[in-house]
Amino acid sequence: MYEPGSFRPLAQVEAQGDSTQLHYIVTDLTGTARELCSEEGEIRWRGEQGLWGAHREERRPIPLRRYLGDAANEEVYCELRYQGQLYDAETGLYYN
């Protein structure tokens, strides 16, 4: 979900089967995603984009473990980089 009329991200929703996860996106002044926070306000993912494209991230495991194969068992990941860019882990490229 994005701020109306812009490319600034507000939230990330992941749905798998009957389970849905909502994470709010904390951005810097340029609109780059820096953190994903759970609905309870806990930081689940933190990323930092370097000047020349190097990306460093920190994932925090979700303490609530449910059934095997449940979406709540998976780590949270944010593929957003600079404003309007998506990172493709398979190719290592950024797309607008």
N, C-alpha and C positions, 0 to 999 in steps of 0.2 A: 504494500500500500504506500502511496506517495502523497506528499503534500499537494493539494489541488493546484493545478497550473504550473507545476515545477517537476524537477527530477529528484527532489530531496526525499529520501525514503523515511517513512514513519514507523512501519511495522512489517514483520515477516510472519506469515501464517503458513504452517505446514500441516497438511491433512493426510492421514494414512488410515484408510478404513473408517472406523467410527471415532478415531482419536484425532484431536486437533490441538496444535500447540501455537500459541501466540507469543511473539517476542517483539518488544519495542526496540527500535533502533535509535541509538544515540549517535549523532553526527557531529563533526567539527564545523567550523565556519564555512568551509567549502562544500559541505554536503557529503563528505566521505564518511562511510559507516565506521565507527570506532568501537561500539559495544552493542551487544544484543542482551536485553534484560528480560527476564521472565515476568509474568503478570504479578508476581510477588515482589518484584524489584531486585531480584538476585541476578548478578552478571553471569551469563552463560557462555559468552564468547567475547573476546577482545582482540582487535586487530590494529595494526599500525602500518601504513603505507609509506615506504621510503621515497625519497626524492627521485631516484632513478628506477623505480618500479619494484624494488625488493619489498616483499610483504612478510611481515612477522605476525603470527597469531597465537593466541592462547585459548584453548578450549577448556571449559570447566564441566566436569561430569554432572549429570542431573542426579540428585540424590534419590529421587523417587524411582525405584526399580519395580516395574510391573511384570507382566507375563513376557516370556520369550517371544520376540517378533513384534512386540508392541512399539509404537512410535516413541513412547516415553523413554525407551531404553537407549535410543540413539543420541549421539552427541549433536549439538547444535552447530551449524556451519553457516557462515554468511559469504556468499559469492560476490557481493557488491564490493567494488573498489572505489575509484574516484567517481564523482557524481556522473551517473549515466553509463557506467561501465560494469560489465559482468566478467568474472573470471571463469574460464573453462579449465578445470583441473586436468582433463584428459589431454588437451593440446598445449596447455600452459599459456594460452593467449587471452587477451582482454578484448571484449566486444562492446561496441556502443549500441 
